[in-house]
């Protein structure tokens, strides 16, 4: 009997390994268009033009200074620093790193759901790996922070589950490991601050009592989350400009959040027209239709509450995990990205696991209740995964290079001022000044209160010798954001071309006071000082 059981377990293990290898191979193939993709958008801030990655004291500054070009993501920058030393500016290494982390996360989803005895863990893992909403996190190099955070987030949940089940003194080693993994998750990306809610949900799903001891065990996780969350809020408000750029009242934030929930839900179940930057909603509290999303959320909560009596806690846990993990990104907290869109595919990288697991479990349970259910399950799963894989392939092509990214974005979102601005930058780099000016003008016409397109337009006009027009555009940009070093540099260039050397020096000096590592400002300041000495 024991020998037969041993043979069965060995065959089961072999099937598991074969499925894992197949899942890895299929995922790698689905992302083939992104293998050789280039750097896009803010990859320059994170990789190509990030002085912290090559500075002799870069590692110290990454962890113990405020010099980071974006949020405080020290682990992500450390990994990028290692990548920069290994691959330099060859984007393929970074793409393979993101893809490898994503595959590891898919396998961790499988391990976690299996440990929680959720039916269809293998199917949920495959859907997570191949779903096209994940493409943005995998194919965009800057989103290393997302997949890296996901790795340690899932490791924390897995080790926490083991800790809850352990009965020996070894369990406290597991607890310490969970805390360490959580610190690493927060150091990769601060949106991991939602994890304490997931810890409680795991206890609830396992039908264990939420005792005083459990609460005390979760408090250190909450303290880590609160500390890093407050740092992120401070950074976003005073370094990223949300304090100046927008201040939406609470009611509008609630309406945005309720609509965002349904948006993300729709993209999981019907991932059509996925794009890099979605249209920014105009939310008007005076419009009664704006409240339909909120009413829908209330109705869904009521339906889930009544459904739990028949289907158990799984539906509630999945829904709560989905909403709580999305929580910081729904609109209650103002983010810098909200000035051009309220939603993004990469925001639901981890949140999607809850609903994906729910769907996979439902399909497996349904197959167990009907005749030939296993064969039907395999057929249905093959169709679902095949469709998702093809959509992921198609979506990955969007990240082939920066120009492809922005042209496809404009095809799907013609009103995207940010895409026109960034396309203009590419056109100017290629020397197509007229096309660049048209793109910048289109960007400005769509959204006049954003400084980037104004000073970029000023730079293009400067290349055409239109000094006065260039100066006007730069001054508009600085009126909108007086602390933008790039606008000061472009204005300094225009003033220098006009032989207004003293004013040009003043602008370059101001730019360097705002961003001391600005190489262009320092170089141009040297030229201006030399010209003053020759006068």
Wavefront OBJ file of the C-alpha trace (Angstrom):
o trace
v 0.000 0.000 0.000
v 2.753 2.451 0.985
v 4.679 1.549 -2.163
v 1.628 2.313 -4.311
v 1.181 5.645 -2.546
v 4.841 6.455 -3.136
v 4.515 5.741 -6.859
v 1.385 7.911 -7.021
v 3.093 10.831 -5.279
v 6.100 10.462 -7.571
v 3.861 10.558 -10.670
v 1.975 13.519 -9.233
v 5.238 15.335 -8.640
v 6.290 14.580 -12.227
v 3.019 16.024 -13.552
v 3.535 19.131 -11.435
v 7.049 19.618 -12.766
v 5.932 19.084 -16.347
v 3.107 21.610 -15.990
v 5.471 24.122 -14.371
v 7.969 23.753 -17.230
v 5.167 24.047 -19.790
v 3.828 27.169 -18.067
v 7.288 28.759 -18.103
v 7.793 27.939 -21.797
v 4.357 29.220 -22.866
v 4.774 32.449 -20.877
v 8.200 33.105 -22.374
v 6.782 32.524 -25.862
v 3.756 34.787 -25.227
v 6.128 37.655 -24.402
v 8.379 37.076 -27.425
v 7.668 40.532 -28.973
v 9.045 42.176 -25.826
v 12.304 40.165 -25.734
v 14.092 42.707 -27.883
v 12.042 45.741 -26.875
v 13.759 49.028 -26.171
v 13.636 51.610 -23.422
v 10.408 53.616 -23.270
v 9.161 56.730 -21.509
v 10.586 57.034 -17.966
v 13.062 54.199 -18.425
v 15.552 57.038 -18.814
v 14.831 58.234 -15.253
v 15.178 54.722 -13.853
v 17.994 53.300 -16.003
v 19.617 55.154 -18.882
v 19.970 58.605 -17.246
v 19.905 57.610 -13.593
v 23.213 58.834 -12.062
v 22.664 56.716 -8.939
v 23.264 53.515 -10.921
v 26.811 54.475 -11.888
v 27.915 56.826 -9.088
v 30.681 55.505 -6.778
v 28.446 56.250 -3.784
v 25.281 55.251 -5.610
v 24.338 52.360 -3.319
v 24.571 54.526 -0.214
v 22.520 57.285 -1.831
v 19.906 54.798 -3.045
v 19.224 53.614 0.508
v 20.059 56.640 2.664
v 19.278 59.814 0.722
v 16.445 61.611 -1.062
v 18.277 61.570 -4.411
v 16.051 58.962 -6.065
v 14.510 60.295 -9.321
v 11.113 58.857 -8.406
v 9.681 57.330 -5.230
v 11.789 55.700 -2.509
v 12.275 52.253 -4.100
v 15.761 51.320 -2.789
v 15.607 47.591 -3.554
v 14.395 48.216 -7.115
v 17.180 50.731 -7.731
v 19.709 48.314 -6.237
v 18.620 45.567 -8.634
v 18.761 48.048 -11.525
v 22.260 49.039 -10.426
v 23.333 45.395 -10.591
v 21.672 45.089 -14.002
v 23.448 48.222 -15.214
v 26.796 46.702 -14.215
v 25.942 43.421 -15.995
v 24.162 44.555 -19.176
v 24.975 48.237 -19.415
v 22.391 49.913 -21.637
v 21.355 46.753 -23.472
v 17.582 46.566 -22.766
v 17.344 42.801 -23.382
v 18.822 41.942 -19.992
v 16.250 44.079 -18.189
v 13.389 42.573 -20.207
v 14.476 39.037 -19.380
v 14.803 39.979 -15.713
v 11.216 41.286 -15.617
v 9.938 38.225 -17.457
v 11.787 35.846 -15.120
v 10.339 37.584 -12.070
v 6.847 37.402 -13.549
v 7.185 33.670 -14.153
v 8.442 33.211 -10.586
v 5.401 35.141 -9.356
v 3.055 32.904 -11.342
v 4.623 29.815 -9.745
v 4.297 31.444 -6.308
v 0.589 32.078 -6.991
v 0.268 28.362 -7.701
v 2.159 27.417 -4.524
v 0.187 29.846 -2.334
v -3.246 28.836 -3.607
v -2.324 25.152 -3.351
v -1.197 25.684 0.243
v -4.537 27.381 0.958
v -6.327 24.423 -0.685
v -7.992 26.631 -3.292
v -9.291 24.460 -6.157
v -7.746 25.124 -9.566
v -4.534 26.658 -8.252
v -2.740 25.477 -11.399
v -5.295 27.182 -13.639
v -5.179 30.431 -11.642
v -1.393 30.436 -11.945
v -1.578 29.995 -15.715
v -4.220 32.722 -16.139
v -2.123 35.078 -14.013
v 0.962 34.327 -16.135
v -0.761 34.814 -19.491
v -3.341 37.524 -18.817
v -2.684 40.589 -21.006
v -3.314 43.104 -18.196
v 0.054 41.947 -16.821
v 1.955 42.969 -19.955
v 2.536 46.523 -18.767
v 4.245 45.265 -15.599
v 6.418 42.783 -17.506
v 7.293 44.491 -20.800
v 7.931 47.961 -19.352
v 11.444 47.987 -17.861
v 10.615 50.625 -15.230
v 7.968 48.323 -13.794
v 10.676 46.042 -12.474
v 9.558 47.560 -9.187
v 6.111 46.016 -9.650
v 7.175 42.444 -10.434
v 9.944 42.603 -7.810
v 7.484 43.808 -5.199
v 5.125 41.031 -6.294
v 7.815 38.410 -5.693
v 8.374 39.383 -2.060
v 4.674 40.134 -1.468
v 3.772 36.570 -2.491
v 6.698 35.090 -0.579
v 5.452 36.900 2.524
v 1.954 35.468 2.112
v 3.308 31.969 1.485
v 5.585 32.025 4.536
v 2.784 33.556 6.651
v 0.533 30.642 5.665
v 3.251 28.195 6.698
v 3.645 30.096 9.980
v -0.071 29.782 10.749
v 0.061 26.001 10.238
v 3.378 25.333 12.003
v 3.256 23.892 15.524
v 6.927 23.857 16.493
v 9.414 26.474 17.638
v 10.520 26.716 13.996
v 7.379 28.733 13.305
v 9.038 31.897 14.691
v 11.804 31.534 12.132
v 9.029 31.574 9.544
v 7.570 34.693 11.161
v 10.935 36.465 11.013
v 11.336 35.412 7.374
v 7.870 36.805 6.576
v 8.811 40.153 8.133
v 12.062 40.239 6.161
v 10.283 39.441 2.894
v 7.742 42.155 3.633
v 10.444 44.739 4.240
v 11.949 43.793 0.869
v 8.529 44.078 -0.802
v 8.064 47.600 0.596
v 11.609 48.493 -0.455
v 10.764 47.438 -4.013
v 7.494 49.389 -4.198
v 5.435 51.035 -1.482
v 2.079 49.766 -2.759
v 2.928 46.585 -0.842
v 1.562 48.514 2.180
v -1.775 46.728 1.649
v -0.330 43.349 2.681
v -1.513 43.377 6.363
v -5.095 43.190 5.067
v -4.137 40.119 3.016
v -2.655 38.487 6.136
v -5.997 38.856 7.917
v -7.850 37.511 4.885
v -5.693 34.372 4.878
v -6.522 33.754 8.546
v -10.203 34.237 7.770
v -10.103 32.002 4.683
v -8.498 29.231 6.746
v -11.392 29.633 9.238
v -9.015 30.281 12.087
v -10.159 32.651 14.833
v -8.763 36.181 14.619
v -7.490 36.256 18.172
v -5.595 38.884 20.123
v -2.425 36.899 19.380
v -3.034 37.113 15.612
v -3.588 40.852 15.843
v -0.345 41.280 17.791
v 1.505 39.235 15.170
v 0.173 41.445 12.361
v 0.977 44.741 14.139
v 4.698 44.742 13.101
v 3.614 44.318 9.480
v 1.203 47.216 9.927
v 3.941 49.359 11.459
v 6.226 48.721 8.463
v 3.359 49.467 6.082
v 2.440 52.700 7.886
v 6.004 53.979 7.961
v 6.684 53.363 4.285
v 3.196 54.530 3.328
v 3.618 57.866 5.091
v 7.006 58.334 3.448
v 5.408 57.662 0.040
v 2.609 60.161 0.714
v 5.109 62.827 1.768
v 7.273 62.154 -1.288
v 4.304 62.187 -3.655
v 2.999 65.430 -2.197
v 6.189 67.462 -1.905
v 8.527 65.911 -4.491
v 6.163 64.730 -7.227
v 3.930 67.782 -7.194
v 0.477 66.408 -6.352
v 0.087 69.174 -3.741
v 0.340 71.752 -6.514
v -1.118 69.902 -9.483
v -4.446 68.774 -8.072
v -6.626 68.724 -5.012
v -9.849 66.802 -5.630
v -12.565 66.950 -2.961
v -13.516 63.718 -1.117
v -16.760 63.149 -3.041
v -14.987 63.238 -6.410
v -12.345 60.846 -5.115
v -15.078 58.434 -4.029
v -16.723 58.595 -7.450
v -13.375 58.010 -9.173
v -12.643 55.032 -6.915
v -16.029 53.406 -7.521
v -15.633 53.742 -11.280
v -12.050 52.458 -11.127
v -13.172 49.250 -9.391
v -15.506 48.431 -12.266
v -12.889 49.435 -14.811
v -10.348 46.968 -13.418
v -12.994 44.296 -13.068
v -13.967 44.680 -16.727
v -10.347 44.419 -17.909
v -9.910 41.110 -16.092
v -12.983 39.495 -17.615
v -12.855 41.239 -21.015
v -9.319 42.538 -21.691
v -10.091 44.535 -24.821
v -8.630 47.857 -25.977
v -5.843 47.731 -23.405
v -3.628 50.775 -23.748
v -0.689 52.419 -22.060
v -2.511 55.601 -21.025
v -6.300 55.492 -20.707
v -8.520 58.565 -21.142
v -8.795 60.638 -17.987
v -12.373 60.713 -16.765
v -14.213 63.960 -16.157
v -16.039 63.353 -12.884
v -18.862 65.788 -12.131
v -20.668 65.318 -8.792
v -23.629 67.217 -10.250
v -24.105 64.509 -12.892
v -26.364 61.798 -11.456
v -24.973 59.177 -13.843
v -21.586 59.500 -12.089
v -23.165 57.783 -9.069
v -24.157 54.639 -10.989
v -20.704 53.115 -10.405
v -21.071 53.738 -6.672
v -24.566 52.229 -6.632
v -23.177 49.237 -8.531
v -20.508 48.756 -5.871
v -23.185 48.757 -3.169
v -25.273 46.224 -5.079
v -22.236 43.988 -5.595
v -21.455 44.087 -1.871
v -25.018 43.033 -1.064
v -24.904 40.204 -3.621
v -21.598 38.922 -2.235
v -22.954 39.043 1.309
v -25.932 36.857 0.419
v -23.885 34.559 -1.837
v -21.509 33.661 1.016
v -24.281 31.638 2.674
v -24.250 29.251 -0.253
v -20.706 29.454 -1.591
v -18.690 30.096 1.570
v -16.043 32.712 2.291
v -14.149 32.369 -0.968
v -16.143 35.031 -2.816
v -15.780 37.541 0.006
v -12.052 36.902 0.375
v -11.469 37.265 -3.377
v -13.438 40.518 -3.553
v -11.819 41.986 -0.438
v -8.332 41.054 -1.641
v -9.067 42.685 -5.000
v -10.349 45.950 -3.509
v -7.906 46.212 -0.599
v -4.847 45.549 -2.775
v -6.040 48.197 -5.229
v -6.925 50.560 -2.373
v -4.003 53.034 -2.521
v -4.389 53.348 -6.300
v -8.143 53.869 -6.620
v -8.140 57.641 -6.226
v -8.477 58.261 -2.497
v -4.784 59.193 -2.461
v -3.622 61.637 -5.128
v -0.827 60.302 -7.338
v 1.296 62.229 -9.803
v 0.027 60.032 -12.655
v -3.560 61.139 -11.985
v -2.921 64.351 -13.909
v -3.247 62.334 -17.149
v -5.119 59.143 -16.153
v -6.791 57.641 -13.100
v -6.188 54.001 -14.048
v -3.372 51.842 -15.405
v -3.023 48.129 -16.115
v 0.003 47.693 -13.872
v -1.946 48.940 -10.845
v -3.835 45.636 -10.646
v -0.859 43.309 -11.121
v -1.371 41.630 -7.728
v -4.998 42.609 -7.104
v -6.107 40.501 -10.070
v -5.048 37.314 -8.245
v -8.166 37.345 -6.071
v -10.653 37.326 -8.947
v -8.522 35.029 -11.112
v -8.386 32.486 -8.277
v -12.151 32.770 -7.817
v -12.832 32.080 -11.496
v -10.382 29.156 -11.616
v -11.909 27.603 -8.501
v -15.425 28.003 -9.909
v -14.463 26.283 -13.175
v -12.860 23.358 -11.332
v -15.822 22.968 -8.974
v -18.224 23.075 -11.918
v -16.229 20.420 -13.777
v -16.427 18.143 -10.752
v -20.226 18.282 -10.755
v -20.879 17.327 -14.392
v -20.246 14.271 -16.535
v -16.931 14.266 -18.426
v -16.127 17.371 -16.437
v -12.378 16.784 -16.453
v -12.214 16.668 -20.239
v -14.410 19.747 -20.521
v -12.238 21.563 -17.993
v -9.083 20.801 -19.958
v -10.740 21.927 -23.204
v -12.145 25.119 -21.695
v -8.828 25.914 -19.981
v -6.934 25.398 -23.231
v -9.234 27.821 -25.061
v -9.047 30.439 -22.285
v -5.278 30.234 -21.951
v -4.800 30.190 -25.723
v -6.851 33.370 -26.130
v -5.082 35.084 -23.263
v -1.686 34.084 -24.646
v -2.509 35.537 -28.065
v -3.744 38.776 -26.493
v -0.559 38.991 -24.434
v 1.546 38.490 -27.572
v -0.389 41.281 -29.289
v -0.139 43.617 -26.303
v 3.603 42.932 -25.934
v 4.197 44.288 -29.436
v 3.185 47.703 -28.086
v 6.472 47.837 -26.143
v 8.732 47.091 -29.105
v 10.076 50.668 -29.012
v 9.044 54.108 -27.789
v 7.573 55.309 -31.081
v 5.424 52.181 -31.433
v 4.216 52.643 -27.866
v 3.064 56.227 -28.402
v 1.512 55.669 -31.833
v -0.526 52.710 -30.599
v -1.515 54.710 -27.516
v -2.789 57.526 -29.734
v -4.649 55.062 -31.953
v -6.519 53.792 -28.867
v -6.683 57.107 -26.988
v -6.599 60.006 -29.513
v -7.001 62.596 -26.757
v -3.817 61.636 -24.901
v -1.789 64.839 -24.559
v 1.057 62.966 -22.873
v 1.475 60.663 -25.896
v 1.640 63.630 -28.292
v 4.237 65.304 -26.079
v 6.434 62.213 -25.904
v 6.024 61.502 -29.607
v 7.215 65.056 -30.245
v 10.366 64.352 -28.227
v 11.121 61.336 -30.440
v 10.464 63.294 -33.631
v 12.743 66.102 -32.473
v 15.474 63.566 -31.683
v 15.205 62.276 -35.260
v 15.560 65.841 -36.565
v 11.959 66.155 -37.785
v 11.368 69.577 -36.224
v 8.140 70.392 -38.075
v 6.473 67.140 -37.017
v 7.708 67.643 -33.460
v 6.190 71.126 -33.332
v 2.878 69.770 -34.621
v 2.889 67.079 -31.908
v 3.712 69.592 -29.175
v 1.017 71.981 -30.390
v -1.491 69.149 -30.409
v -0.474 68.246 -26.850
v -0.870 71.846 -25.680
v -4.262 72.147 -27.366
v -5.499 69.065 -25.497
v -4.263 70.223 -22.090
v -2.944 73.754 -21.719
v -2.059 73.505 -18.022
v 0.844 71.069 -18.385
v 4.337 72.585 -18.562
v 6.224 69.831 -20.426
v 4.749 70.377 -23.872
v 5.135 74.149 -23.502
v 8.883 74.105 -22.873
v 9.369 71.245 -25.354
v 7.575 73.367 -27.934
v 9.837 76.235 -26.897
v 12.904 74.081 -27.514
v 11.680 73.095 -30.986
v 10.867 76.711 -31.885
v 14.346 77.669 -30.691
v 15.847 75.231 -33.196
v 13.873 77.019 -35.906
v 15.324 80.349 -34.769
v 12.006 81.649 -33.413
v 13.505 83.053 -30.222
v 10.638 85.219 -29.014
v 8.066 82.463 -29.490
v 10.347 80.019 -27.695
v 10.732 82.390 -24.739
v 6.963 82.841 -24.511
v 6.400 79.070 -24.332
v 9.089 78.615 -21.666
v 7.624 81.398 -19.543
v 4.194 79.763 -19.769
v 5.756 76.494 -18.595
v 7.426 78.217 -15.640
v 4.228 79.983 -14.702
v 2.575 76.567 -14.499
v 5.492 75.000 -12.606
v 8.238 77.395 -11.407
v 10.323 74.495 -10.084
v 10.805 72.593 -13.340
v 14.583 72.568 -14.040
v 14.120 71.578 -17.701
v 11.983 74.642 -18.371
v 14.686 76.864 -16.851
v 17.327 75.208 -19.061
v 15.333 75.707 -22.278
v 14.575 79.307 -21.345
v 18.274 79.817 -20.614
v 19.121 78.435 -24.049
v 16.717 80.847 -25.721
v 18.059 83.817 -23.751
v 21.637 82.839 -24.546
v 20.795 82.676 -28.256
v 19.379 86.182 -27.848
v 22.711 87.291 -26.271
v 20.983 87.979 -22.969
v 23.852 86.285 -21.137
v 23.103 87.473 -17.589
v 19.508 86.262 -17.701
v 20.636 82.967 -19.237
v 23.131 82.459 -16.383
v 20.344 83.177 -13.905
v 18.126 80.475 -15.489
v 20.900 77.862 -15.563
v 21.776 78.620 -11.948
v 18.130 78.220 -10.968
v 17.961 74.877 -12.792
v 21.049 73.613 -10.937
v 19.627 74.726 -7.606
v 16.578 72.561 -8.339
v 18.547 69.602 -9.757
v 22.294 69.704 -9.032
v 22.984 66.652 -11.242
v 21.635 68.331 -14.405
v 24.565 67.837 -16.784
v 23.077 69.974 -19.559
v 22.444 72.920 -17.231
v 26.018 72.746 -15.916
v 27.496 72.523 -19.419
v 25.396 75.416 -20.745
v 26.191 77.499 -17.665
v 29.876 77.052 -18.449
v 29.310 78.279 -22.014
v 27.349 81.293 -20.755
v 30.057 82.187 -18.223
v 32.662 81.930 -20.968
v 30.649 84.265 -23.191
v 30.302 86.773 -20.347
v 34.060 86.719 -19.884
v 34.562 87.488 -23.566
v 32.226 90.488 -23.540
l 1 2 3 4 5 6 7 8 9 10 11 12 13 14 15 16 17 18 19 20 21 22 23 24 25 26 27 28 29 30 31 32 33 34 35 36 37 38 39 40 41 42 43 44 45 46 47 48 49 50 51 52 53 54 55 56 57 58 59 60 61 62 63 64 65 66 67 68 69 70 71 72 73 74 75 76 77 78 79 80 81 82 83 84 85 86 87 88 89 90 91 92 93 94 95 96 97 98 99 100 101 102 103 104 105 106 107 108 109 110 111 112 113 114 115 116 117 118 119 120 121 122 123 124 125 126 127 128 129 130 131 132 133 134 135 136 137 138 139 140 141 142 143 144 145 146 147 148 149 150 151 152 153 154 155 156 157 158 159 160 161 162 163 164 165 166 167 168 169 170 171 172 173 174 175 176 177 178 179 180 181 182 183 184 185 186 187 188 189 190 191 192 193 194 195 196 197 198 199 200 201 202 203 204 205 206 207 208 209 210 211 212 213 214 215 216 217 218 219 220 221 222 223 224 225 226 227 228 229 230 231 232 233 234 235 236 237 238 239 240 241 242 243 244 245 246 247 248 249 250 251 252 253 254 255 256 257 258 259 260 261 262 263 264 265 266 267 268 269 270 271 272 273 274 275 276 277 278 279 280 281 282 283 284 285 286 287 288 289 290 291 292 293 294 295 296 297 298 299 300 301 302 303 304 305 306 307 308 309 310 311 312 313 314 315 316 317 318 319 320 321 322 323 324 325 326 327 328 329 330 331 332 333 334 335 336 337 338 339 340 341 342 343 344 345 346 347 348 349 350 351 352 353 354 355 356 357 358 359 360 361 362 363 364 365 366 367 368 369 370 371 372 373 374 375 376 377 378 379 380 381 382 383 384 385 386 387 388 389 390 391 392 393 394 395 396 397 398 399 400 401 402 403 404 405 406 407 408 409 410 411 412 413 414 415 416 417 418 419 420 421 422 423 424 425 426 427 428 429 430 431 432 433 434 435 436 437 438 439 440 441 442 443 444 445 446 447 448 449 450 451 452 453 454 455 456 457 458 459 460 461 462 463 464 465 466 467 468 469 470 471 472 473 474 475 476 477 478 479 480 481 482 483 484 485 486 487 488 489 490 491 492 493 494 495 496 497 498 499 500 501 502 503 504 505 506 507 508 509 510 511 512 513 514 515 516 517 518 519 520 521 522 523 524 525 526 527 528 529 530 531 532 533 534 535
